[in-house]
Amino acid sequence: MMPVAPKIQRWLTSAQADPSVRARFRLEIEGRSARDPSVRKDLRSIGRSGWGASLLDHQSPDGRWFTRGSSPQELYQPKFLATNWRAIVLADLGMTRTDPRIRRTAELILDRWGRTSNELSARTSEICVTGNAVRTLIRFGYLDDPVVQSAISWIVRTQKGDGGWHCFRSRTGTLDCWEGLAGLAEIPEAGRDAAVRRTIERGAEFYLRRKLVNEGRTPYAPWYRIHYPNHYYYDLLVGLRILTRLGYGSDPRMASALNWLRRKRSPEGTWALDATHPDVVLARGDHWWKGAIFPMALEQAGVPSRWATVEALSVLARVERS
């Protein structure tokens, strides 16, 4: 177990903490088994209380979330409020198909984007959508579904020559398109065939060569802002989470990113969200997004964040174990 100050441990495991945070702290930082009674209790509470319950309170009986004026078939728009975005967060919180509400949402995504339209593995598919869907559906418990397997093969096929991915027509990848590698990282090691393993190795090398953040002539400010929900926006903590989960915590090229993470820690031992969503910060004009934004927020930015803190501590625990 990685040493954590008793005050921080109490803060992350108290009744006031979301059950997803409590479960992650016990599993990822304390190293407890999923069979541990306290872990099982926390996992059962996800979706019954806290952030998950709040999101599911607004779910329609068929598994969708929608706003006035949106099409009953729409899963993606409006951005960050529609079904796709809620599902991503619920998967991050640790919910699975054992909950019928999650099962309805997952089956809806599989039917609309896979079984009827092939939107996740067509020539016109986008890595952000497919990667997020693969990550979400595997976490929900659908790794063996043919739609997910087809989407995994699409991620492997569309990797660029340099090991990255890109949403737009490009011969090279970009750090912003992290979703493909994150999706593949959810596949248990025993379930990775040779093609997936090679794709993961090349994808990890793409990030490591760039020290998780070096792209372009000048530093890109949003990548240094911790935020959540991540949706399809990259930051250094996103990169650290993926690479440490894949077992690269001891690679020397991780050092500068890990030093950045340690510097972000407050004297009290916590981390804060720099933004609930990058577009909120960037609305002053230093980003391409000019339309309306509808951010989803679990916590307030600029104050100690349980989500950011358990995420950061999980990264450092994996580094220590590596």
N, C-alpha and C positions, 0 to 999 in steps of 0.2 A: 504493500500500500504506500502511495506517495504521501509524505507528511503534509497535512493541511492544518492550519490553525484551528483550534477548537471553536472559536467564534464563527469562522467561515463554515465549518462543518455544520454547526447548529443552524446557521442561516440557510444553508442549502437543503437541509433535511427537516426543517421545522414544518409544522402544519400549515404555515402561511406560504410555503414554497409549493409550486406546482408539482403534482405527482410525477410528471415526466422528468423534472429536475431531480427530485429525490431518487427516482429509479436510476437515472444516469449516474448520479454521484456514487451510489452504492455499487453499481455494476462496473463502471468505467474507471473510477478513481480508487474506491476501496477494494475493488476486485472481487466482490461477492458473486456467488453463483445466482443464476436466475431462479434456482429452487429455494433460495433463502426466503424465509417467511416475510421479512420486511420488504424485500424486492417484489415478491409476488403480490403483496398488499398494494404497493405503489402502482404496479403495472395494472392491477384490476381497477384502480381509481382513475386512470387516465381515460378521459371521456365522460366520466361520471361527475367530475368536479374540475375546477380550474379552467385553463385555456381551452383544452379539448372540448369540454362541456359547453363553453361559451360559443365556440364555433359550430358545434352540432345543434345547438338550440335553434339555429337559423336554417337548418337543412330541410328541404322539402321531403315529403314521404317517399319520392322515387330516388332520392340520393343526390339531388342537385342543390346548388345555391344559385339564386338568380335575383336580378334587380328589376324594377319596373321598366318595361319597354324592351327587355332583352328577349331573344328568341328562346322558346322552350327547349330547342335543340342545342343551344350555345353552352359550351363548357369553358371557353377561354376568355370571352369578353363579358363585362368590362375587366380589364387587367387588374389582377391582385384581389378581386372580389369574387370572381366566378368560380365554378366548381374545381377547375384545374388547380387553382392557387390554394384553395382551402384544403384540397387533398394532399398537396405537397407538405403543408404545415402539419396536418394530422399524422402523416407518416413520420415526419421528423419527431413528433411528440412520442411516437412509439405505438400508435394504434395499429391493429391488424384486422384481418378478415374475420377473426373470431367475434367481432362486434358486428351485428347485422347492419348497422348504419354504415359502417365502412364497407361492408360487402356490397351494399347497394350502390355506393359511389364507385367502387372499383369495377363492378360489372358494367356500370354505365359507361365508364371510360373505355373499357375493353370493347364493348359493343360499338360505340360511336366512332372510336378512333382506330379500331383494329379489325373487328369482325365484319364491319359493313363498308368501311371507307379506306382502310389500309393507310391512314394518315401518319402512322408512326414509323413506317418503313418503305415509303414511296420515294420516287426520285425527287419529289418536291418537299420532302420532310425536312425539318430543321432540327439541328442537334440540341438546341435548348429545350424544345418540346419533347423530343424523343428521349433525351437523356433524363430529364426530370420525370417523365412518365415511367421509365424503366426503374429509376431509383425508388419512386413512390410505390409502384406496383410490387416490386420485390419486397420492400419493407412490409407491405400489406399482406404478403404471403402468396404471391402469384408468380414466382420464378418459373415454374414449369408450364405456365399457360403458353400455348402456341403463339399468341400475339406478342407476349414479352420475349419469347425466344427469337421470333422474327425481328423484333426491334433491336435486340442485342446483336444479331448478325448484321443489321444495318449500321449500327455504331462501329462495328469492326470494319466493315467495308468502306465507310466514309472517312476513316482516319486519314489525315494528310501525310504526305511524304516525310514531313519533319516531326511527326508524332502527335501533332495537335489536331484540333477540329475548328471549323469556321461555319457560322450560320449563312454567310454569303458566299458568292462565287470567289474562290481564292485558292491558290496553290499551296498556301501556308496556313498554319493554325494561329490561334490567338489565345492568350491566357483567359480572356473573357468567356471562352466556350469550354467551361470546366465540366459541364453536365454529363458529357459522354464518359469521361473517366470516373466521375462520381457514381454513375449508374453501374458501370462494370465493377466498381469497388464493392457493391452490395452483394455480388455473387460470392457465395462461400468458396473458399479455396478448392475444396473437393469438387465443386461444380464447374470449375473453369477448365474449358478445353484448351488445347495448345494455341489456337487462334486468339482466344480471349486473353490468355496469359501473355502472349507476345504483344498484343495491343495495349495491355496495361503497362508492360515494361516500357514500351515506346512512349506511351502517354506520360508516365512518370518522368522519364528522361527529358521529355519536352519541358516540363515544369522545373526540374532540377537544374537543367542547363541555364535557365533564366532566373535561378534562385527564387522562384515563385512569383517574381514581381518585375523583372527587368524586361521591358518590351517598349520599344520606341525610344526616341531621343531624350525625352524628359519624363520624370516620374508622373504617374497618373494618380491624382489625389484620391479618387474614390476607392482605389485598391488598398489604401491605408486607413479606411474607415470601417470599423466593425459595425455590422448592421444585421438585423434580423426582422422579418423573414428574408432569406437570401433570394428566393424565387430564381431569377436567372442572372443576378448581379454577382460579380466576383469581388472578393476582398482577400487579404492575406490569410485571415483566419479560415476562410473556406479552403484555400490551398493547403494550409497546414493540416486541417482535419482530414482531407482526402489522402495526402501523402503519408501521414502517420498511420492512418488506418490500413494503408497498403503495406506498411512495414518499413518505410524509409526514414524513420525518425533519427537514425544514427548517421545518415548521409551528411558529410560535411557541408554540402551545398545548402542544407537547411539552416545553417547557423545564423545567417543574417535575419531570416524571417523569424526564427525562434527568439533572437535577441529583441526584435521589434515587439513580439508578443509579451515578453517579460517586461519591457519598458512601459507597455500599456497598463500594467498592473498598478493599482493604486497602493498607497502606503498601507491601507487597511487589508489588502490582499484580494480585492475585487477587480472586476473589469466592468466597464460601462459600454453601452451601445453609443457609437458616435452618431448614428442615425437609425431611425426605425426603417427608413427606406432611402436609398441614395437620391432618388428624384426629389425628395423633400428638401434635402440640403442643396441639390444642384439646380433647383428652380431659379436661382439667381442668374443662370445663364452659361455655366461652364459644362453643359451637357447637351447632347443632341435632342433629347426628348423635350418636345415643346407642347404636347397635348395635355389634357386633363389627367391627373393622377389620383388614384384611389388607394392609398397605402393601407395595408393591414398591419396593425401593431399589437404586440403582446405586452410590451413594456415601454416605458418612457425612455427616451434618449437622454444622455448626459448625467444619469444617476446610476448607482450600482445596479447591475443587471444579473439576475440569477442565471438567465440563459447564457449570456456571454461568459460568465464566470465558470459555469460547469463545462462549457465548450472549451474554454482555454485550459482549464485544469485537466480535462480529458486528453487534450493534445500533449500537455507536459507529462502526464502519467504514461502515455504510450511512448514518449521519447525516453523516459527513465527506464521503462521495461525493455526498450530496444538496445 
